[in-house]
Every structure is written in structure tokens, then in C-alpha cells.
């Protein structure tokens, strides 16, 4: 922070700051940059707090160059509508607002804007991942075959392995997941 304040007192003062992917840092800098009237850009910020109704007021000079998960909701709704799917099941990571907040918005939009029935929403956390079998069983019991997941990659491996063991894959199932863009 000391370096940031020194930079703000330098002449000429910068007109833009390039932030990183760390939400804790971006939030503080974004809140301060509005008082300096300095543009703040982040190349990888995905947190839902930057897409809320009051975000423009709280972070007016903050912009992200990558869309957040919230931004993909409309596309997912239209995908489901395009295939005439009328019933879906969902899985959300409840212990991370990057996933849980946009997911709640998605289910509301599906039900009220597109007339799609959300038959069950499974909540998953890191601490309770061993319960994923129960959650998948609840989805299967309700005959949810279109499954929308909002969770991080570390949970995806465990969830998809459990789904495979329960036979929740193949031509009778469609999984709609976030893009995990790591190359190995």
C-alpha cells in the first residue's frame, strides 16, 4: 500500500492502474481509486461483488477485462431454451460467493424469465464434500438430467467422479459447467 500511495503522489500521476486477480487487493484499491479518479483494470477478477447492483457506485473506476460468472448466466439460459429443456437440476459451491451469488441469480432467471423448472439445487462446500453422494442421489431421484454446475475445479473432479459412479453421464445427461482454463 505504501508504494501505491507514493505512486499517487508522484508527478505526473498515472491515469490507470492494472490490478491482479486477488479480490482482497482489488477491492481496496478499487475503493480508493475512485477518489483519485484513476482507472483501475483487472485482467482476471471474477468475484460477484463487482457485478452487484451497487458495484457501480462503490467501484466506479474499476473494470475487469474478463467477464464474471454472472455474465454467463444469460447465455446458459438461452442454451437451455434453445434445446427446449424445461427441467434442470443445479449444483452450486455454497462456501464461495463467486459461485453461489451468480448461481442464485441464474436459478431465478431460469424459473421466472424462461419458465424452466429447477427441480433441485445441491449445495456443496469444501468442508462437506463427502456429502456429494447424497446431493447427487437427490438430483437423480428427481430425474434431473440437465445439470448446471457452479463450482471450482478442485471440487469438479470429486463431483464428476461421484456422478460417474452413480451413472449420471452419457447420452441421457447434459452437464453445463464453468470453463476451467488451465492447460497442463
N, C-alpha and C positions, 0 to 999 in steps of 0.2 A: 504494500500500500504506500510505503514511503516513496518508492520510485514513481508511482502513479502521481502522487501529489507534486513531486519535483517536476515531472513532465507537464503537469497542468500549469505550473508557474513559469515554465520556460517560454522564451520568445524566439521565434513565433510558436504559438501553441498549436498542437496538432488539431486537425479538423475531424479526425476519425481515429477510433481505437479498434483493433482487431482482438476480440476476446477468444476464449478457447471453448472447450466442451464441458468445463466444470461449472455446474449450476450455481454452487455456492459463491464462486468468484463472479460469475456473470451477473448474478442478481445484485450484488453490492455495487459493482462498477456501473451497471445499467441505471441503478437508482441515483448514483452520483453524477453520471454523465449528463443527465437531463439538466442539472443546474449549471453545468459548464457549456451547455449547448453543443455537445460533441457527439457525433455519430458513433454508435457502438455496434460493431458487427461480430457475429459469432458464426464460425464455419460448421458447428456441429451441435448446437444446443437443441435439445429435444423436449425439455421439460414443459409440461402442460401449463405451468403458471404463466408462461409468456404468451399464452393464447386465450387467457380468460377475458371476460367482459371488461374488467378494469385494467388489463395489462397495458393498453394504450396510454392510459392516464399515469400509471406507475412507471412505465418504461418507454416514454415517447420517442427516445432517440435510439432504442435498441431494435436491431433487426437480425434475424437469423437467415442464413443462406441455405439451410436445409429445412424442408417442411417438417413440422412436428407430427406426431401420430394423429393428432386431432385433424390435421389436414387431409388425411387419407380416408376419413370416415365417409364422406360423400361418395368417393369413388367406390368404396366397398358396398355402400347401399345400392348404387347403380348397378354394380356387378350382380348382386343378388336379385335385383329387379329384372335385369336383362335375362337371367336364366329362369325367371318365373318361380323362384324359390319362395315359399310362403312361410316356412318354419325353419328356425335356426336354433342352435344351441351355442352358448358362448363360454369362453374361459378367460378370466382376467387375473392378472397379478395384483392382488389386493394390497400388498405392502409397498407399492411403488406408485406414486401419483402420476408418473409419466405414462403409465399404462391404465390405471384404474379410472382416472378422470376422463380421458378421451373415450374409454370403453363405455362408461355410463352415458355419455353423450351419444355414442353410436347406438346403443340399445334403445334409447329414447327416440332417436331419429328413425330407426328401423320400424318401430312399432307405430309411432304417430305420423310419420311422414311417408312411409312406404307400405304400411299395412302388413308388415311381416311380424309373425308371432315369434317372440323369443321364449322358447319352451323352458329353458333353464339357463342360469348363469352360474358357473362354477367359480368360486373364489379360491385362489391359490396363493400361498405365501411360502417364502423360503423355510420358515420355521415349521410349517405344516405340510411340506411336500409329500410326506409319507401318506397323506390322506388323498392323494390324487386318484387312487383307485376307486375310492368312494364317490368322488366327484364325477369321474368318467362313467361309473356304473349308473349314476343318476341321469346323466345325459343319454346313455344307451337305453335305459328304462323308458325314457320319454321319446324314444325313437328319433333323436336328433342326429341327422346325417349330414347336415351342413353345419360345420363347426368353425366358429370365428375365435381366434386366439389372440390375446394381447398380453404377452409376457416376454421376458428377456430370454436370450439364447441359452443361458445356463439352466433355466427351468424347462425350456423346449425339449431338450434331449430326454429328460426324465419323463415328461408328459407324453411325448410321442412314442417312447419305448413302452410305456404302460398302455397307451392306446393300441399299439400293435399287438400286445399280449391279449388284449380284450377283443381283437378282431375289428377294430374301428378304423379300417383303412380299405382301400380297393375301390372298385368302380361304383360302389354304393355310398361312398363318403366323399365329401369335399372339405378340405381344411383350408381356411384363409388365415394366413399368418403374416406378421410383420416381416419385412425383408431383413435378413441378417446378412450384412455386407462384409463380413470378414473373409478374407481369402487366406487359405492355408496351403 
